Amino acid sequence: QRKSDIGIFAGTSYYMGDLNPSKHFYNPGYAFGPIFRYNFELRNSIRLSAIYHKLSGNTVDYGDPFVETLGPEFLATFVDAAANYEINFIPYKTANRKLNQSLYLSAGFAYHLVLSSSVPEANYHFVIPFGIGYKFNVAKKLSAGVEVSVRKTLNDLVIDGTVNVEVAKNNLVGNNDWYTFEGIFISYKIFSYREDCPAYY
């Protein structure tokens, strides 16, 4: 447990797909949830998270006559349960004055649980997460960071209820439903190494 952090993520999420082909940051919803990170060593760690968030879309908002024919609006809430592997660009360690910041890349797998949805076809499904972030130490046991993480869905129907007219609903290559998290996190180091404490005295 001396290598573990616990914390919380808070930010926004938004959807891109059949009902929103190209507008980034379209109709963002809230996103928040707990995180747990296990640091193997200075450059590698694994993070578990369960992010509660909202996604929505409306073809009328896009203003394209063809897009408006694809389907109605949708509104849904989900929990994104993910396991991500993080690779730090430079050595980083919480509760350490010198190794106190780093950019990082993350990737892994996640399971998207439906809590409520206006789409009858909405169902649990796997997604592929990947992202980039920046983490830094704030105090003796406290660290924080900013992150942008993108989720690639593996089913073209279960978020917006609309299938890309050019592909089958389970076609991974042609499936164009994505969702994105952007936000901040704060984490607390559960226990300290013996050598950590003097760094902040």
N, C-alpha and C positions, 0 to 999 in steps of 0.2 A: 503493500500500500504506500510505501514511501515514494513511489514513482507516479502516484495517481493524483489527478485533479478532478474536482467536481465544479459544476457551474451552470450557467443559464445562457441561452441564446435568445435574442430579441431582434426583430426586424420586420421585413415585409416579404411577401411572395407574390408572384404574378405568373400568368399563364400565356403561352403562345401555342397556337395550333390551328385547326381548321377554321375556328371562329375569330382568330386573331393571327393572321399569317405573318405579320412583320412589325407590329408596334411593341417596342420594348417598354417596360415599366407601365404597361397598360393595366389600368384598374387594379392597383396593388391592394392586397389584403394583409392583415396582420399575420405574424408568425412568431412563435415563442415556444420554448421548451427546455428541459434539462439536458445537460451534456456530461459525459464522463470520459476522461482521457487517461490512457496509460502510456507513459513515456518509456519506451524500451531503452533508448539512449539519446544522445544529443541531437541526432538528426531524424529519428524515426519514432513515431507514436501511432496509436490507434485510438479513434474516438467513436464512442457510441452516443447516439442522440435520439430523442423522440420529440419532433417538432410539430406542434399543433398549428394549422394554418388554413387560410381560406383562399379559394380560387373562384373566379367568375369570368364570364364573357358574354358578349351580346353582339350579334352580327350587325345590328343597326349602327353600333358605335364605329364600325370599321368603314362604313360609307362606300362599300363596293357592291354593286348590284348582284354580282355572281356569288360573293361570299354570303350575302343575305339569303340566298336560296338554300344554303347548306343545312341550316338548322336553327333552332330557337336559342334564346339566352339560357345560361345555366348558372347556378350558384351552388357551391359545395364546400364542405369543411372536411379536412383530412388530418390524419396523423402520419407523419413521415418518420418511420423507424429505420435508422441507418447505422451502418458500420463503415467508417472511412479510415483509410490508412493515410497518415500525414507524413510528408517528407519535407524537412526544413532545408532552406537554401544554405544556411550557415548554422553552426552549432548553437543550440538554444537550450536553456535550462531555467525553469521557474525557481524563484527564490535565489537567484544568482545575479550579482551586480555586473559582472563582465559579459556573460553570455545571456544578454537580456532582451534580445529582439531578433526576429527573423521573418522573412517571407516564407510561405510554404505552399505546396501543392497537395491536393487531397483527391482520393478516388476510392470507390468501394462498391457496395451494393445496399439497396434499401427496399423496404416493403411499404407500400402506400395503403393505409387503411382508411376506408370511407366511414365517416361519422354521420354525415347527412348530405343529401344531394337532390337537386331537382331533375337529375338525369336517371331514368329507370335502369339504364344499362350500367350505372356506376357499380364498381366492384373492386375488391382488393386486387392489387397487382404489384409486380416487381418493377423497380426502376433502377437506372444506373446513374449514380451521382458522381460529379467531379467538380473541382473548384480551385480557387486560389484565395489566399488570405495573408494577413500580417498579424503576428502576435508579439506582445511585449510585456515586460514585467512592470507592475504598478507599485507594489510594495513588497514587504518581506515574503508573504505567502500568496499574494494576489497578482493575477495576470489578466490581460484583456486582449482583445483583437477585433479586427474587422474581416469580413469574409463575404465572398460572392460564390454561390454554389448552384450549379445547373443540374437538373434532373431530366434524364431521357427516359420516357415511358416505353414500355414494351407492348403496349396495346393501344390502338388508335381510337378506341370507342369509350373507354371507361371513365374518362375525365369529362369530356364535353358532349358525349352521346352522338358524335358525328364522325363518320369514317371518311378519310381522304378518298375521293372518288376514283383516284388513279391506282390505289393499292388495296389489298386485303387488310382487314383490321389487325392481323397479327404479323404483318410484314414489318420487320425491324428497320429496314433501310428506308422505306417510303413513309413510315409513320412519322408524322410531324407534330405530335403533341409533346410539349416540354413544359416544365415549370422551373422557376428560379427563386432562390432565397438570397437576400442581401441584408446584412445586419451586423450587429456587434455581439460579442460574448464576454463574459466575465467568469473567471474560474479561480478556485481556491485550492491551494495545495494541501492535501489532507495531513500528511506528515512530512517532516523535514529530514533531509540527510544531516548527519552531524556536521559536515563541512559547510552546509548552507547558512547556518545562523550567523557566523561572524561577518558575512558579506554585508549585512545590514546594521551592524553595530558600530 
